[in-house]
Amino acid sequence: MSRLVLGSLLLTMWLLLWGDLSVANITSGVLVVTVLFLVFPSRRPIIVQRAWHPLTVARLLGHVAVEMAVSNVVLARQIVRPRTQLESHLIEIEMAAKSESILTLIANITALTPGTMTVDASLDPPTIVLHAFVVHDVDSVVRETWHLEDLCVRAFGTDDDRSRLAEVDR
C-alpha cells in the first residue's frame, strides 16, 4: 500500500469519526495525516510502483473462492464424521518469489483457507511453513501452494518475480 492510499484511508477515517464533511474537518484531517507521516516516517512508496493485471486478479480471486468453498466442505465433513481421519502436517515449501509482499499475500490467503494456517514465512531463502489439517498427499499441498504463488505473481508480481518464477522448474 502506498503512502498516498494510506493517507487517503486515514483522512477518510478522520472524516468518518467527525461525521461531517466540512472544509475545517478536511483541512484538519490533511494536517493530522501530514503530521503522522512526519512523526512516523515510512519506506512505503508515495505512489504504487507495482502494476496489477485485472484478468489475472480475477483468476486469483476465482481460485481463492473455489479453494475456500472446497476446504469448507472437506473440513466440515471431517468434523461431522463419527471417526475423523485428520492427518495434520507441517509442510515447509520453498517459494520462487523473493518479494515480501507476494509472500505475505500467499501467507494471508493460506491463513484464510479453512484447514490451513501459515506458521512461518521467511525471505532468505523464500519459504513458507504451513500447518494443514486434512492432508492425504503432502505433494498436492505443495503443488497447490506453488499454483497459488504463480497466480499471485501473475496478478501482483514485479518483473523480477515473474522472471524468477519462469526460471524455476516445478
N, C-alpha and C positions, 0 to 999 in steps of 0.2 A: 504494500500500500504506500503510495507516495505521500509526501507532506501536504500536497495540495488536497488530496482526497481526505486525509486525516484532519486537516484544518477545516475542511467543509463539514465533515461529520461533527467535529467539536462545536463549530458555530451553530449547526442545526440543533444539537443537544442544548446549547445555551439558549437558543430562541424557544425551544420547547419548554425548557424549565421556566422561563419568564412568561410564557403563554401569550405573548403579544408581539406582533411583527411591527415594530416601530423603528424609526431612524436611530433613536437613542439605544435601543436594545441591539440593533445590528452593529452600530459603532462600538459599543462596549464589548460585544462579543468578539469582534475582529481584534480589538485591543487585548482582550484576555487571551485569545489564541496566539497572538503575536508574542505576548509576554511568556506564555508557556513554551513556545518554541525557542525563545531566547534563553530562558532559565534551564530548559531541558533540551539541549541540542541533540539532533538526530543525524544518523548517517543515511537516513532514507533519502532517495532522490526527490527532487521537487516535483517532477512530473514522471510518471511511469515510463520506463525505458523499454519495457517488455511488451511485445505485440502479442495479442491473443487472436485466435482464429475462430470465428463463430461456429463453423461446421464441426471443427474438432472439439470445441467446448460442448456442443450439443451431443456429440458422440460420447464424450466423457460423462456428461450428466445422465444420458440414457443408460450407459453401462453401470453407473453407480446406483441408479434407481432399480435396475434389474437385479443387481447383486444384493441390494438391501432387501428386496422382496424375497428372493430365493433364500437368503440367510435367515430371515424371519421365519419362513416356513420350516426350514431344516431344524432350526433351534427349537421352535415350538413343538415340532414332532418329537424331538428328543426329550423335551420337558414333560410332555403328557404321557409318554410311554411308561408302562409299569416298570420296565427294566431299561434304564437308559444305557446307551452304548457310547458314552462320551469318551473320546480319545483326545485329550488335550496335549498339545506340544508347544515347545518354544522353538521357533524357527528363525535362524539368522539368514538373512537374504542379502547378498551383495548386489548393489544397485549400480547402474551406469552413470546416472545423473549426479553431478557433483554440486548442483545448485541447492543451497539451503532452502529456498522457497519451494522447490519441487519436492524435496524430501519431506518438508513439513506438510505439504499438500497430501502426499501419499500417506503419511502417518495419520493425518486427521481423517481422511476418507476411510482408512482402515479402522480407525477407532469408532467411526460412526456405524460400521457394519456390524450387526449383531453376531456374537460368537467370536469376534477377533478383537484384539487390543494391541496397540503398539507399546512395547515395553521399553525399547531404546532405539535411538537413531543417532548415527554418527556420520560425520563428513569425511573422516580420514581413517580408513577407507570408507567410502559411502556405503553404509549398511543400515538395514532396518531389522530389528528383532521383534517378531510377532508372537503373541500367545494366541493360539487358535484352539477353540473348544472342540469342535466336531471335525476331526481330521482323520480321514481314512487313507489319504495319499498325500504325503508331505510335498512331493514333487508338483502336484497340482496346485497347491497353495503358492509355491514358489513361482510357477508359471503364471498364475493369476496375478500375483503381485508385480511381476515383470510386465504383464499386459497393462496393468493399471499405470505403471511407470511410463510405458510407451504412450498411453493416452494423455497423461498429464504433460509429458514433454511436448507432444504434438500440439496440445492446446495452449500451454503457457511457457514452454521452454525457450531458452535462448538458442541462438545458432550453435553455440559451443555444446550445449546439451544435446541438440539434435545430431550433431556430427559424432559426438561420443557414443550416442545410442546406436547410430548406424555402424560404428566400428565393432560393437560387441556382438559376438556370435553366440546366440542362445538357441 
